[in-house]
Amino acid sequence: MMRHIDLRSDTVTKPTPEMRTAMAEARVGDDVFGDDPTVNKLEATAAAIFGKEAAIFAPSGTQTNLISLLSHCERGDEYIVGQTAHTYRYEAGGAAVLGSIQPQPLDLNPDGTFDLERVAQVIKPDDYHFARSRLLCVENTHNGLALPMEYLPRVADCAATNGLRLHLDGARIFNAAVKCNVEVREIAHYFDSISVCLSKGLGAPVGSVLCGDRQTVARARRWRKMVGGGMRQAGIIAAAGLFALEHNTGRLQVDHDHARLLAEGLAEIDGYKVEYDQAQTNMVFVSPPYDKAAGLQDYLRTNQVLILGGSRIRLVTHLDISREDIHTVIGLFKSYST
Ligand SMILES: Cc1ncc(COP(=O)(O)O)c(C=O)c1O
C-alpha cells in the first residue's frame, strides 16, 4: 500500500511492531470485574506519573472528559469553558446532553488562557435563578499552544477562591510539558482531574486516562460503566497505552522540531500566512493565498500528502512523520504555489 504523509492529526499514528508485540503478549482479565492486570498497571502507572491518587482507563479522550465533567458536576450545575475548547465544541455537547450540565463558554486569549477577571464575572451568585457554577475546564495544549507555567497557579487560585473544581483536558499534556521543560506532574499538580490521551502524539491506537483523587475517579468509574466504557479484556489496548507511556514520551521534542521546520519552510512561500507562536508544540497553522486554497488539498493528496481542507489549515506532526517528510511537504507546497 502506498505510504501517505498524513498531517491531518496526531491521532493517525499506527502502532509499531514493538507496540503490537506488547499488545499481543498482554496479560488480560475482565476489567469490569477489576481483573485485568494490564489495565490495573496502566491506571497505577498513570496515577503515579501525574501525581494523583487514582486513574481510570477509557476508550477515548471524549469519554474521559465526559466522565470527569459528570463526576464534578450535577444536573443543573454549570461549567466554565473556552469557546474553542474541545470539551465544549467538539464533543457533541455531551456534558449538556447526558449530564444536564450547562456550559458557560468564554472567549480565550490568543495564548489559550482565560481572562480570569471575565471568569470571575460569569460565576453565578448562589441564587435559584441561576445554574450553579461548579467547574472550570482548562485545555493544555490548546491549538498546539502550551499554556505558560506562570498562568497555572493563577487559574488554580481563581478556581479555589470561587469554590470551583478545576479540570484539565490534557489530551496533549506531554507536549505541553516538553515545551515548558517540566514534568507532567508539575502541570497536573494544579488540577483536581486531568484527562490524558494515549492515542495522539504518544502513538497508541486507542485510549485515554483520567487521573484525580480517589473519590472523583470512583464516581467516574460509575459514569464510565453507564456510557458504555466498561470494557472486558481491555488489557490488549491498555498494553499499547503502557508501551506509549514507557517509550514514546521522550521523543516529542522531535515532533516540535519538525513543526518548527515546517513553519519556517512554509513562511518562505509568497502569500502564505504562517501562524507559529513561540509556545507552539506539534501544530502549525497556515493560510494559503485566496486563489490557492481550493486546489491545495487535492494537489497534495495526488502526491501522497494528506491535510485537512479550509482556508486556515492545521498541520500536525507526530511519530510517523520524519524530517525528510517535512522537506517533501515543503517542496510540494512550493511547487504548487510558484
Ligand atoms: C484537545 C482535545 N481534547 C480531547 C480530545 C478527544 O479525544 P478522542 O478523539 O480520543 O475522543 C481531542 C481529540 O482530538 C483533543 O484534541
PDBQT file of the ligand as one rigid body, heavy atoms in Angstrom, charges set to zero:
ROOT
HETATM    1  C1  LIG A 401      -7.797  18.810  22.998  1.00  0.00    +0.000 C 
HETATM    2  C2  LIG A 401      -8.526  17.516  22.793  1.00  0.00    +0.000 A 
HETATM    3  N1  LIG A 401      -9.230  17.019  23.804  1.00  0.00    +0.000 NA
HETATM    4  C3  LIG A 401      -9.905  15.862  23.688  1.00  0.00    +0.000 A 
HETATM    5  C4  LIG A 401      -9.901  15.159  22.512  1.00  0.00    +0.000 A 
HETATM    6  C5  LIG A 401     -10.749  13.911  22.397  1.00  0.00    +0.000 C 
HETATM    7  O1  LIG A 401     -10.037  12.748  22.185  1.00  0.00    +0.000 OA
HETATM    8  P1  LIG A 401     -10.689  11.491  21.448  1.00  0.00    +0.000 P 
HETATM    9  O2  LIG A 401     -10.537  11.737  19.990  1.00  0.00    +0.000 OA
HETATM   10  O3  LIG A 401      -9.872  10.337  21.949  1.00  0.00    +0.000 OA
HETATM   11  O4  LIG A 401     -12.103  11.388  21.861  1.00  0.00    +0.000 OA
HETATM   12  C6  LIG A 401      -9.175  15.639  21.420  1.00  0.00    +0.000 A 
HETATM   13  C7  LIG A 401      -9.162  14.893  20.148  1.00  0.00    +0.000 C 
HETATM   14  O5  LIG A 401      -8.703  15.325  19.128  1.00  0.00    +0.000 OA
HETATM   15  C8  LIG A 401      -8.464  16.860  21.572  1.00  0.00    +0.000 A 
HETATM   16  O6  LIG A 401      -7.772  17.383  20.555  1.00  0.00    +0.000 OA
ENDROOT
TORSDOF 0
